[in-house]
Amino acid sequence: MATTNARAPGGQFVTYIGALHGNPYDGHTLKDTVAGVEAITGLEPERTFVDKGYRGHDYDKPVRVFRSGQKRGLTPRIKRQLRRRSAIEPVIGHMKEDGRLGRNFLSNRHGDRLNAILCGVGQNVRLLLRWFTFLLCFFLGCLYDAVLLRRVRPA
């Protein structure tokens, strides 16, 4: 699973999610994950932040990959961004609990892939619905204030 790293007021969007069959080594999944992010967003990630399980990864541009606990080649800005890497854990927890990623009722490998993709889409839709609810409340509040002020003021 890949998400954005920036702080977002509405939450972190899932930019890529996929089902991995067998028991692949974390480092061997990075190349496919970055390729999936590029295919969906059309942009190549500027930096990739991963945990220590990605030691010896298969990504073509190792200069852009930063592991937790890494000491060399870090600027203060990259250090701050690397600390944000842990912010993906709550997203995974919400998807397992609210998005039903923890249990899959679909059969075979295609069902596994579909379940993962639908959970990622559901996470993004939940974030959008929360934002649209806030926007609707804001507009209704403005409309209410406009109507209320019109009644109070004499014409």
C-alpha positions as protocol buffer text, in pm:
chain_id: "A"
residue {
  index: 1
  type: MET
  ca { x: 0 y: 0 z: 0 }
}
residue {
  index: 2
  type: ALA
  ca { x: 123 y: 349 z: -78 }
}
residue {
  index: 3
  type: THR
  ca { x: -13 y: 678 z: 53 }
}
residue {
  index: 4
  type: THR
  ca { x: 85 y: 1041 z: 34 }
}
residue {
  index: 5
  type: ASN
  ca { x: 337 y: 1161 z: 292 }
}
residue {
  index: 6
  type: ALA
  ca { x: 226 y: 1521 z: 328 }
}
residue {
  index: 7
  type: ARG
  ca { x: 4 y: 1636 z: 613 }
}
residue {
  index: 8
  type: ALA
  ca { x: -346 y: 1669 z: 482 }
}
residue {
  index: 9
  type: PRO
  ca { x: -634 y: 1822 z: 678 }
}
residue {
  index: 10
  type: GLY
  ca { x: -876 y: 1561 z: 545 }
}
residue {
  index: 11
  type: GLY
  ca { x: -649 y: 1257 z: 582 }
}
residue {
  index: 12
  type: GLN
  ca { x: -408 y: 1060 z: 368 }
}
residue {
  index: 13
  type: PHE
  ca { x: -532 y: 926 z: 37 }
}
residue {
  index: 14
  type: VAL
  ca { x: -435 y: 578 z: -75 }
}
residue {
  index: 15
  type: THR
  ca { x: -244 y: 618 z: -402 }
}
residue {
  index: 16
  type: TYR
  ca { x: -185 y: 248 z: -465 }
}
residue {
  index: 17
  type: ILE
  ca { x: -284 y: -81 z: -308 }
}
residue {
  index: 18
  type: GLY
  ca { x: -230 y: -434 z: -427 }
}
residue {
  index: 19
  type: ALA
  ca { x: -253 y: -793 z: -308 }
}
residue {
  index: 20
  type: LEU
  ca { x: 73 y: -985 z: -289 }
}
residue {
  index: 21
  type: HIS
  ca { x: 52 y: -1362 z: -303 }
}
residue {
  index: 22
  type: GLY
  ca { x: 292 y: -1600 z: -142 }
}
residue {
  index: 23
  type: ASN
  ca { x: 524 y: -1448 z: 114 }
}
residue {
  index: 24
  type: PRO
  ca { x: 737 y: -1196 z: -81 }
}
residue {
  index: 25
  type: TYR
  ca { x: 1026 y: -1013 z: 77 }
}
residue {
  index: 26
  type: ASP
  ca { x: 932 y: -647 z: 136 }
}
residue {
  index: 27
  type: GLY
  ca { x: 1224 y: -521 z: -69 }
}
residue {
  index: 28
  type: HIS
  ca { x: 1109 y: -715 z: -374 }
}
residue {
  index: 29
  type: THR
  ca { x: 773 y: -537 z: -379 }
}
residue {
  index: 30
  type: LEU
  ca { x: 898 y: -178 z: -396 }
}
residue {
  index: 31
  type: LYS
  ca { x: 953 y: -167 z: -772 }
}
residue {
  index: 32
  type: ASP
  ca { x: 598 y: -287 z: -846 }
}
residue {
  index: 33
  type: THR
  ca { x: 448 y: -50 z: -589 }
}
residue {
  index: 34
  type: VAL
  ca { x: 625 y: 255 z: -732 }
}
residue {
  index: 35
  type: ALA
  ca { x: 527 y: 146 z: -1085 }
}
residue {
  index: 36
  type: GLY
  ca { x: 163 y: 121 z: -966 }
}
residue {
  index: 37
  type: VAL
  ca { x: 176 y: 470 z: -815 }
}
residue {
  index: 38
  type: GLU
  ca { x: 318 y: 605 z: -1142 }
}
residue {
  index: 39
  type: ALA
  ca { x: 47 y: 430 z: -1344 }
}
residue {
  index: 40
  type: ILE
  ca { x: -235 y: 567 z: -1129 }
}
residue {
  index: 41
  type: THR
  ca { x: -112 y: 921 z: -1065 }
}
residue {
  index: 42
  type: GLY
  ca { x: 98 y: 977 z: -1376 }
}
residue {
  index: 43
  type: LEU
  ca { x: 380 y: 1113 z: -1157 }
}
residue {
  index: 44
  type: GLU
  ca { x: 697 y: 953 z: -1035 }
}
residue {
  index: 45
  type: PRO
  ca { x: 739 y: 988 z: -656 }
}
residue {
  index: 46
  type: GLU
  ca { x: 1007 y: 1238 z: -562 }
}
residue {
  index: 47
  type: ARG
  ca { x: 1102 y: 1039 z: -250 }
}
residue {
  index: 48
  type: THR
  ca { x: 998 y: 704 z: -111 }
}
residue {
  index: 49
  type: PHE
  ca { x: 996 y: 641 z: 264 }
}
residue {
  index: 50
  type: VAL
  ca { x: 1001 y: 278 z: 378 }
}
residue {
  index: 51
  type: ASP
  ca { x: 1070 y: 77 z: 693 }
}
residue {
  index: 52
  type: LYS
  ca { x: 1371 y: -142 z: 765 }
}
residue {
  index: 53
  type: GLY
  ca { x: 1217 y: -442 z: 589 }
}
residue {
  index: 54
  type: TYR
  ca { x: 1305 y: -283 z: 254 }
}
residue {
  index: 55
  type: ARG
  ca { x: 1680 y: -324 z: 298 }
}
residue {
  index: 56
  type: GLY
  ca { x: 1814 y: -457 z: -34 }
}
residue {
  index: 57
  type: HIS
  ca { x: 1516 y: -338 z: -239 }
}
residue {
  index: 58
  type: ASP
  ca { x: 1477 y: -378 z: -613 }
}
residue {
  index: 59
  type: TYR
  ca { x: 1397 y: -16 z: -706 }
}
residue {
  index: 60
  type: ASP
  ca { x: 1605 y: 129 z: -992 }
}
residue {
  index: 61
  type: LYS
  ca { x: 1671 y: 465 z: -825 }
}
residue {
  index: 62
  type: PRO
  ca { x: 1804 y: 388 z: -476 }
}
residue {
  index: 63
  type: VAL
  ca { x: 1894 y: 755 z: -413 }
}
residue {
  index: 64
  type: ARG
  ca { x: 1523 y: 835 z: -375 }
}
residue {
  index: 65
  type: VAL
  ca { x: 1449 y: 562 z: -119 }
}
residue {
  index: 66
  type: PHE
  ca { x: 1488 y: 647 z: 250 }
}
residue {
  index: 67
  type: ARG
  ca { x: 1465 y: 379 z: 521 }
}
residue {
  index: 68
  type: SER
  ca { x: 1375 y: 438 z: 882 }
}
residue {
  index: 69
  type: GLY
  ca { x: 1688 y: 447 z: 1094 }
}
residue {
  index: 70
  type: GLN
  ca { x: 1900 y: 569 z: 802 }
}
residue {
  index: 71
  type: LYS
  ca { x: 2170 y: 819 z: 898 }
}
residue {
  index: 72
  type: ARG
  ca { x: 2357 y: 904 z: 579 }
}
residue {
  index: 73
  type: GLY
  ca { x: 2242 y: 1145 z: 312 }
}
residue {
  index: 74
  type: LEU
  ca { x: 1960 y: 1302 z: 513 }
}
residue {
  index: 75
  type: THR
  ca { x: 1890 y: 1670 z: 509 }
}
residue {
  index: 76
  type: PRO
  ca { x: 1678 y: 1822 z: 789 }
}
residue {
  index: 77
  type: ARG
  ca { x: 1377 y: 1834 z: 556 }
}
residue {
  index: 78
  type: ILE
  ca { x: 1410 y: 1467 z: 464 }
}
residue {
  index: 79
  type: LYS
  ca { x: 1448 y: 1378 z: 834 }
}
residue {
  index: 80
  type: ARG
  ca { x: 1114 y: 1549 z: 907 }
}
residue {
  index: 81
  type: GLN
  ca { x: 950 y: 1369 z: 617 }
}
residue {
  index: 82
  type: LEU
  ca { x: 1097 y: 1037 z: 728 }
}
residue {
  index: 83
  type: ARG
  ca { x: 937 y: 1078 z: 1069 }
}
residue {
  index: 84
  type: ARG
  ca { x: 601 y: 1107 z: 893 }
}
residue {
  index: 85
  type: ARG
  ca { x: 648 y: 753 z: 759 }
}
residue {
  index: 86
  type: SER
  ca { x: 479 y: 614 z: 1070 }
}
residue {
  index: 87
  type: ALA
  ca { x: 159 y: 802 z: 979 }
}
residue {
  index: 88
  type: ILE
  ca { x: 69 y: 523 z: 734 }
}
residue {
  index: 89
  type: GLU
  ca { x: 5 y: 278 z: 1020 }
}
residue {
  index: 90
  type: PRO
  ca { x: -326 y: 441 z: 1127 }
}
residue {
  index: 91
  type: VAL
  ca { x: -440 y: 437 z: 764 }
}
residue {
  index: 92
  type: ILE
  ca { x: -379 y: 62 z: 751 }
}
residue {
  index: 93
  type: GLY
  ca { x: -563 y: 19 z: 1081 }
}
residue {
  index: 94
  type: HIS
  ca { x: -866 y: 215 z: 958 }
}
residue {
  index: 95
  type: MET
  ca { x: -874 y: 14 z: 639 }
}
residue {
  index: 96
  type: LYS
  ca { x: -863 y: -314 z: 834 }
}
residue {
  index: 97
  type: GLU
  ca { x: -1133 y: -207 z: 1077 }
}
residue {
  index: 98
  type: ASP
  ca { x: -1364 y: 29 z: 883 }
}
residue {
  index: 99
  type: GLY
  ca { x: -1282 y: -81 z: 529 }
}
residue {
  index: 100
  type: ARG
  ca { x: -1302 y: -455 z: 594 }
}
residue {
  index: 101
  type: LEU
  ca { x: -949 y: -523 z: 476 }
}
residue {
  index: 102
  type: GLY
  ca { x: -893 y: -755 z: 770 }
}
residue {
  index: 103
  type: ARG
  ca { x: -1122 y: -1026 z: 631 }
}
residue {
  index: 104
  type: ASN
  ca { x: -1167 y: -1127 z: 268 }
}
residue {
  index: 105
  type: PHE
  ca { x: -1482 y: -1312 z: 159 }
}
residue {
  index: 106
  type: LEU
  ca { x: -1388 y: -1325 z: -211 }
}
residue {
  index: 107
  type: SER
  ca { x: -1228 y: -1639 z: -350 }
}
residue {
  index: 108
  type: ASN
  ca { x: -894 y: -1697 z: -529 }
}
residue {
  index: 109
  type: ARG
  ca { x: -626 y: -1449 z: -632 }
}
residue {
  index: 110
  type: HIS
  ca { x: -858 y: -1223 z: -831 }
}
residue {
  index: 111
  type: GLY
  ca { x: -1084 y: -1190 z: -527 }
}
residue {
  index: 112
  type: ASP
  ca { x: -784 y: -1096 z: -313 }
}
residue {
  index: 113
  type: ARG
  ca { x: -685 y: -824 z: -559 }
}
residue {
  index: 114
  type: LEU
  ca { x: -1041 y: -695 z: -587 }
}
residue {
  index: 115
  type: ASN
  ca { x: -1082 y: -684 z: -210 }
}
residue {
  index: 116
  type: ALA
  ca { x: -761 y: -484 z: -167 }
}
residue {
  index: 117
  type: ILE
  ca { x: -850 y: -238 z: -444 }
}
residue {
  index: 118
  type: LEU
  ca { x: -1204 y: -188 z: -316 }
}
residue {
  index: 119
  type: CYS
  ca { x: -1075 y: -124 z: 36 }
}
residue {
  index: 120
  type: GLY
  ca { x: -840 y: 145 z: -99 }
}
residue {
  index: 121
  type: VAL
  ca { x: -1121 y: 303 z: -299 }
}
residue {
  index: 122
  type: GLY
  ca { x: -1348 y: 289 z: 6 }
}
residue {
  index: 123
  type: GLN
  ca { x: -1086 y: 468 z: 217 }
}
residue {
  index: 124
  type: ASN
  ca { x: -1058 y: 748 z: -41 }
}
residue {
  index: 125
  type: VAL
  ca { x: -1437 y: 777 z: -73 }
}
residue {
  index: 126
  type: ARG
  ca { x: -1473 y: 802 z: 308 }
}
residue {
  index: 127
  type: LEU
  ca { x: -1226 y: 1091 z: 310 }
}
residue {
  index: 128
  type: LEU
  ca { x: -1411 y: 1266 z: 27 }
}
residue {
  index: 129
  type: LEU
  ca { x: -1751 y: 1218 z: 191 }
}
residue {
  index: 130
  type: ARG
  ca { x: -1621 y: 1367 z: 515 }
}
residue {
  index: 131
  type: TRP
  ca { x: -1489 y: 1668 z: 323 }
}
residue {
  index: 132
  type: PHE
  ca { x: -1815 y: 1710 z: 127 }
}
residue {
  index: 133
  type: THR
  ca { x: -2013 y: 1692 z: 454 }
}
residue {
  index: 134
  type: PHE
  ca { x: -1801 y: 1970 z: 599 }
}
residue {
  index: 135
  type: LEU
  ca { x: -1844 y: 2176 z: 280 }
}
residue {
  index: 136
  type: LEU
  ca { x: -2222 y: 2126 z: 283 }
}
residue {
  index: 137
  type: CYS
  ca { x: -2245 y: 2232 z: 649 }
}
residue {
  index: 138
  type: PHE
  ca { x: -2038 y: 2541 z: 573 }
}
residue {
  index: 139
  type: PHE
  ca { x: -2264 y: 2645 z: 283 }
}
residue {
  index: 140
  type: LEU
  ca { x: -2581 y: 2576 z: 479 }
}
residue {
  index: 141
  type: GLY
  ca { x: -2444 y: 2784 z: 768 }
}
residue {
  index: 142
  type: CYS
  ca { x: -2369 y: 3072 z: 530 }
}
residue {
  index: 143
  type: LEU
  ca { x: -2714 y: 3044 z: 376 }
}
residue {
  index: 144
  type: TYR
  ca { x: -2876 y: 3036 z: 721 }
}
residue {
  index: 145
  type: ASP
  ca { x: -2682 y: 3345 z: 830 }
}
residue {
  index: 146
  type: ALA
  ca { x: -2781 y: 3529 z: 511 }
}
residue {
  index: 147
  type: VAL
  ca { x: -3150 y: 3447 z: 556 }
}
residue {
  index: 148
  type: LEU
  ca { x: -3142 y: 3526 z: 929 }
}
residue {
  index: 149
  type: LEU
  ca { x: -2967 y: 3860 z: 875 }
}
residue {
  index: 150
  type: ARG
  ca { x: -3221 y: 3951 z: 607 }
}
residue {
  index: 151
  type: ARG
  ca { x: -3511 y: 3894 z: 850 }
}
residue {
  index: 152
  type: VAL
  ca { x: -3349 y: 4091 z: 1133 }
}
residue {
  index: 153
  type: ARG
  ca { x: -3267 y: 4401 z: 924 }
}
residue {
  index: 154
  type: PRO
  ca { x: -3565 y: 4618 z: 831 }
}
residue {
  index: 155
  type: ALA
  ca { x: -3609 y: 4668 z: 460 }
}
